[in-house]
């Protein structure tokens, strides 16, 4: 049995991602404090829901920063893969917070849709426009990070839904100013909840796939097995497993049977190179064995 893990890059560096996340966190925290005060003064659920979402943005980014630091720790002792999957835990936590927050905002939005309070449209519009600017800046910063990482993508989705939320709030405030239709504030918050649910579903689905050790997206295990079995000298491929340790870290293991006279060490190397070249899987563990030679049967009658 042998193992191969060629050196490779996972996109943007962890240090670069950490720096971008820190900048985004500073922008979000500064604006969130101002928005809470303004939302209370304006009696706007849309603004307060945006502020609550920004709080989860800040928590998500903070959790992402912790996850990046933990994931960088070397593999040792019982943690043979290190703490790389902490990033997936972070992504799942981001998805759960989006889901819970969406439910809370939806319930309150329906209540205010039935009995709308007076909303200061001018104040809401001013804060929403400022929020669009801040979230555009924060989203632009994270858009340059390695979004193949579910951890970073979780933080990015928080910011993106917040950007949509501010745009919806600005439209609602404009409607209130022009028509006096206060329910527009509640409608905007319900749209925000819908966007949160969509982002939450995506994060929970992708992180769940990794925890259930499903094959990575775009990789067909049957195709891999068929291609391996078609190589010269290979008799059979079985117990084939393909999964993701964490984002951008696919792994494969398999048992391979080769012809009795085949060079099993060469077969392993060639198969590892094939898997890396065709499917981008660098971390492979292959157990290669020879097929037993046919036994020679002795006719007992001839031996007498």
N, C-alpha and C positions, 0 to 999 in steps of 0.2 A: 504494500500500500504506500502511496506517495502523495505528496501535497505540493501545490504550486501557488504562489501568490506574487505575481510580478509587480514591480514598482509602478504606481500609477497615480494620477492626480484626480481629485474629486472637484474640479472646477475652481471657483474663487477660494482664496485661502481663508482659514478660520479667523486669522487676525484682521483681514479686510472686512469680513462679515461682522466681526465684533465691533469694529469701529463704526460701520454704517448703522448697526443696531443702536449703538450708544447715541449717535447724533439724532436718530429718529426718536429715541426715548426722551431726550432732552426737549425736543420740539413738542412732543405730545404732553408731557407733564406741565410745561409752561402754559400751554393753551387750555388744558383741562381745568386748571384752577380758575382761570378767568371765566370759562364757560359755566361752571357750577354756579358762581355768583350771579352771572347774567341770567341763567335759566330760572333761578329762584325769583329774581326781580321781575322778569318778564312773564312769569307763570306759564312757561312753555315746556310741555312734556317732550316735544321734539328735541329741544336743546338739552334738557336733563337726560334724555335717553342717549343723545350723542355723547354727553359728558360721561355717562355710565359706560358707554361703549369705549370711550377713550381710556377710562380707567382699566378696562380689560385689555386694551391695546398696550398700555404701559406694563400691566402685569405679564402679558404675553411676551413682550420684548424682554422684560427682565428675566423671565423664565428661559427664554431662548439664549440669553447671554450666559446664564448658569449652565444650560445644557451644552453650549459650545465649550465652555471651560472643562466640564466633566468629560465630554467626549474626547478631549485632547489628551486625557490621562492615558498612560501606556497600559497595555494589557499585562496583568500580572496576577499571581495567585489563582484564586478561583474564578476571577473575571478574565477568562481566556480571550474574550473579544473586547476587553476594556469596558468603557461606559458608553460606547457608541450608540446604543439603542436608547439612551436617555433623551436623545433628540426626538425620537419617535414618541416617547412619553410626553414630551413638551408639546408636540404637534397635537396629540390626542387631548391633552389638557386644554389647548387653545380651542379645539373643536367643541369640547364639552361646555366651556364658558360661553362661547358664541350661542350654543343651543339653549342654555339656561337663560341667558340674557334676552334672547329673542322671545322666549316664552313670556318672560316678565313684561317686556315692552308691549307684546301683542295683547296681553290681558288688560294692561292699563290703557292701551290705545283704544280698545273696544269700549271700555268704560267711558273714556273722554269723547268718543264718537257719539255715544248716546247722550251724555250730559257735558257738552264742551264748556270749559271755563273761558273767561276773557283772556286774550293773548295780545301782548304788545308786539305787533307785527314789525314795526320799525326796528326795535331792539333785536328781535330774533333775526331779521334779515342782515343786520350789521354783523352780528356774531357768526352767522352761517357763512357769509362771504369771507370773513377772516378765517373761519375753519377750513373752507375750501383751499385757501392759500397755504395754510399750515400743513394740511394733509397732503396737498400736492407736493410740497417740499419733502415731507417725510416719506411719501410713497416713491418719489423719484430717487431718494437715497437708497431705499431697500430694493428698488427695481434693479439696481446694479449689483446687488449681492447674489450669492449662489442660490437661486430659487429652486434648484433641483433638490436641495435639502428641504425635507418636509418641515423641519424646525423653522427655518427662515421663511418658508412659504406660509406657515401658520401666522407668523407676525405680519407678513405682507397682506394676507387676506383680511386680517383685522383692520389694517390701515385702509385698504381698498374699500371695504364696506363702510368705513367711517367717512371716506371721501364721498361715496354715493349718498350717505345719510345727510351730509351737509348740503349737498346739491338739492336733495329732496326738501330739506328744511328751508332752504333759500326760496325754492319755488312756492312752498306752502306759505311762507311769510309774505311773499309778493301777492298771492291770492287773497290773503287776509287783508292786506293793505288796500287792495283794489276793490274787493267785494264784501269784506266783513264776514266772510265764511270761516268761522273759527274752527270748524271741523277739519279744515285742511291740515292743521297741526297734527291731529290724531291720525289722519290718513297718511301723512308723511312718516310718522313713527311706525305705522303698520308696514309700510313699504320697506323701512329699515329692517324690521323684524324678518321680513321675507328674505332680504339679502343675507342677513345673518344665518338664517336656516340653510340657505344654499351653500354658503361657505363652510358652515359646520358639517354639513353632510359630506362634502368633498374631503375635508380633513379627516373625519372619522372613518370614512371608507378607505382612504389610502393608508392611514396608520393601522387600521384594522387588518388590511391585507398583509402588512409586514408582521404584525403580531401573530397572525394565523399562518405565517410562513408560506403564503401563496407565491407563485412564480412572479418575478418582476414584470411590469407592463411591457409589452412588446417582445417578450421572450416566450417562445412556445417549447415546452419541454419535450413534446413528441417530436418536433422537428430536430431538436438537438440530439435526441436518442437515435433517430433514423440516420442522421448525418454521421454520427460516431460509428454506428453499426455498419455503415457502408464503406468504411475505411479498410484498406488492404490488411489482411491478417486478423481482423476483428471478427469474432464468431457471434458474440452476443453482448448486449448492454442491458443491465437490469439494476434495480434499486437506485434509479436515477432521481435525485432530488435537486431542485433549483429554488432558491429563496433569497431574501434580502436581509442582511444583518441590520442594516440601516439604509438611509437614503444613499443612492449611488454606490452601494456596496453589495452587489449580487454575489452569491456563492453557489457552488455546485459540488455535488458528490455523486459517485456512481461506482458500481462494480462492472468490470469489463473482462470478458473472456476472450482470449486470443488463441490462434492456432498453436499446436504443440511445439512447432519449430520456430515460432515468431520470437522476436526480441522484445520482451515485455517492457523493458526500460525505455527502449526507443518508441514503442507504441504509446506509452504513457506521455512521453514528451511531445510526440506529434499530436496526440489528442488534446493535450493542454493548450498547445499553440493554436490548434484548430478552433477550440472553444473561445479562446481569447480573441482571435482574429475575426471570427464570424459573428460572435454574440457579445463581445466586450466583457466577458466574465474572466476576471483575473484570478479570483480565489477559487481554485479547484482542488478537490481531493478525489483521486482515482485509485481504486484497488484493482490491479490488473493481475489476472491469473491465467495459466495455461489450461486449455481444454485437455482432459486426460486422454492419453493415447489408447487406442482400441486394444483390449486384452487379447492375446493369442490363445485360442482354445486348443487343447491337446485331446486328440481322440484316444481314449483309453484302450480301444480295441487294437490300435496300431502299435501301442507301446508294449504289447505282450509278446 
